[in-house]
Amino acid sequence: MRRQVAALIAKRLVFAVLVMIAVSFATFSLLYLAPGSAEQALIGPRPSTPELIATLRAQFHLDDPFLVQYWHYLNGVLHGDFGSSIRTAQPVGEMLSQAAPVSLFLGIYAFILTIVVGVTLGIVAALRHRTAFDRGVVGLSVVGVSAPAFASGFLLMYVFAVELGWFPAVGAGEGFADRLSHLTLPAVALAISCSALVVKITRASVVTALEQDYVTFARARGLSQRRVVLAYALRNALVPIIAAGGMIFTGLLVGAVLVEVTFGVAGFGSLMIDAVDAKDVPTVQGVALVFSFVIVMVNLVVDLCYLAVDPRIRMQGRIA
Amino acid sequence: MSAVDPTVALDVELGAEAAGVSRRRRRWPPISVLLSFVLLAVLVVWAIAGPSLAPHDPALQDLKHALQPPGDGHLLGTDQLGRDVLSRVMAGARTAFVGPLVIAVGAALIGSFFGLLAGYRGGRTDAAVMRVVDLIWSLPGLLVVIVIAGILGGGYTLGVTLLMVLSAPSDTRLIRAATLEQRPRPYVEAAEALGLSGRRVMLRHIWPNVLPVIVANSFLTFAFSLVGLAGLSYIGIGVDPSTPDWGRMLSDGRGLIWDNAWTAIAPAVMIMVTALSMNLIGDWAFEAMSDRGRRR
């Protein structure tokens, strides 16, 4: 059985590498998607002198065939060289590593809030199925789905930063405590829009699990409500929640791009938006690569969690 | 809980639900859905005649009265150029309504075409269509739109087109499932026995029967694309700067939070309330349909 698990992991890793190659190819093609020629895109707002054009053509191997250019690009990326930004002339790799800690903090913070709030509300709503509380939670989740983080974030900022002054309005802060207080409002805004999905899935799967015979049997054996819910119903309800993990994370990522702009947080999202604004193709390529790497990795982790939670998949050696 | 025989509890619950269903059949939709329809009507009126109904010209600048707080002839105050915020919100209903409407209808048509084809023909057609659907489905949609629209230079039409393509898979999937459900019914067999062409069976016989699903889902697509389009305008790659648009207003008003926060609060609330109404209507329509299915 251990061999099966190893084979499954190997298969997923190969798939992840293939996806990354496809994405890198797609982002590389962005250079040619931009209006005008590739060199124009690379020159950007700078004055175009013959020297600059010559340098760029040499630097980006523009005289080589497309696939050879792509090979040079891929080779550079694998060695940590993402090219340099048109907007700031800084190496893209450097800008990415500056943005990473902020975005990582915001992402993890929002993810924890989303899961904790979503799963808790989902379980309680399922336990009080068809009561006023349940209907209230379902109603709230429709509100959450309809509240994009960039809009709800502004309202949170107005109420909690401007009117009440509880949290700072903009920036990412220095040090752990300061960062925590700076990133609370953006994380809450993200959690509002993303936890709705978690609530929906948790509620539905716990309701189904509670109707199963093994739960009735566990109750008949006189186990405590707590044990029945957490050890029997929730463990079985976890599978669909984990299955949606990748989707939830992707939702957070997309929301974070816009909410970082709202709160002036200098993470990947702000970097991406500034780059898109300035048609800074190398930076857009870099951020897009990082995003897809993160998404692929998260989906890999989701698959592994699947293995840990559901022994049926371990036995069959495949993920349905 | 332990004192009650669980099977009895189950029966009681099922009975209550069945009764609830039949009662709900004759009742009006819940008040939240009715209010959503009212808002939808207001939105349509604003989208058609917003600028002429507005108390002020939405584009009229008055720098002497810039950044006024609410009150004094301007219910929501004025923005940094002295334009009336309320009038701009009303005029902004146009881009907030037309784009999502085009996306919802377009995605429904694309989805109908591929969904009917995949569900009715099955086999290789089905496999091919679903492969593409899964591929688009797995993309982080809005992110892809931001990157592509950003590199291509943005614009409202481009945003609408991209979001339509990204929304179509959800319709395709839904319509394929509904078609698969209709496929084995006697009326389809009867139509086929009459020697009608596959195209005619799909369009004239199956399509009208899956239409309710399509309409219900269109409201959800509307909500999703309203938020998506507003997001694109918010980061400056949607509408052009002079157009009154909620996403754009939110972006412009963000920096005025200390002067007249209403320049941004109003569009933010409009985006959320409109999306909420559409989601409520869509959810209600789906629920009403599944109730009807259960009764049959």
Contacts between the chains, C-beta under 8 A, distances in Angstrom:
chain1	res1	chain2	res2	distance
A	27	B	147	8.0
A	30	B	147	7.0
A	30	B	151	5.3
A	33	B	148	7.1
A	33	B	151	5.4
A	33	B	152	6.6
A	34	B	151	5.0
A	34	B	152	7.3
A	35	B	152	6.7
A	35	B	153	6.0
A	130	B	13	7.9
A	139	B	32	7.7
A	142	B	276	6.7
A	142	B	279	5.3
A	142	B	280	6.2
A	142	B	283	6.4
A	143	B	272	8.0
A	143	B	276	5.9
A	145	B	223	7.9
A	145	B	275	7.9
A	145	B	279	5.9
A	146	B	223	6.3
A	146	B	227	7.6
A	146	B	272	5.7
A	146	B	275	3.8
A	146	B	276	3.8
A	146	B	278	7.8
A	146	B	279	5.1
A	147	B	272	4.9
A	147	B	275	7.6
A	147	B	276	7.7
A	148	B	227	4.6
A	148	B	230	7.2
A	148	B	231	6.4
A	148	B	271	6.8
A	148	B	272	7.5
A	148	B	275	7.5
A	150	B	231	6.3
A	150	B	234	5.6
A	150	B	250	7.3
A	151	B	230	7.4
A	151	B	250	6.4
A	151	B	267	7.9
A	151	B	268	4.1
A	151	B	269	8.0
A	151	B	271	4.9
A	151	B	272	5.5
A	152	B	268	7.5
A	152	B	272	6.7
A	154	B	250	6.4
A	154	B	254	6.5
A	154	B	257	7.8
A	154	B	264	5.5
A	154	B	265	7.3
A	154	B	268	5.0
A	155	B	265	6.6
A	155	B	268	5.7
A	155	B	269	7.4
A	157	B	257	6.7
A	158	B	257	6.1
A	158	B	261	5.2
A	158	B	264	7.8
A	158	B	265	6.3
A	162	B	257	5.7
A	162	B	258	6.8
A	162	B	261	6.9
A	169	B	257	7.1
A	211	B	10	7.9
A	216	B	6	5.2
A	219	B	1	7.2
A	219	B	2	6.3
A	219	B	6	7.5
A	222	B	2	7.6
A	225	B	1	7.5
A	250	B	140	4.7
A	253	B	140	6.4
A	253	B	143	7.1
A	254	B	140	5.5
A	254	B	141	7.5
A	254	B	142	4.8
A	254	B	143	5.2
A	257	B	143	6.7
A	257	B	146	6.9
A	258	B	231	5.5
A	258	B	234	6.4
A	258	B	235	6.7
A	261	B	234	7.4
A	261	B	235	6.2
A	262	B	254	6.7
A	272	B	146	7.2
A	272	B	147	7.9
A	273	B	146	7.7
A	273	B	235	4.9
A	273	B	236	8.0
A	275	B	150	7.9
A	276	B	146	6.4
A	276	B	147	7.1
A	276	B	150	3.0
A	276	B	151	7.2
A	276	B	235	7.2
A	276	B	237	6.5
A	277	B	150	7.4
A	277	B	235	7.6
A	277	B	236	6.0
A	277	B	237	7.8
A	279	B	150	7.7
A	279	B	151	6.9
A	279	B	153	7.8
A	281	B	151	6.7
A	284	B	147	6.1
A	284	B	150	6.8
A	284	B	151	6.5
A	288	B	143	7.9
A	288	B	147	5.7
A	291	B	140	7.2
A	291	B	143	6.4
A	295	B	140	6.4
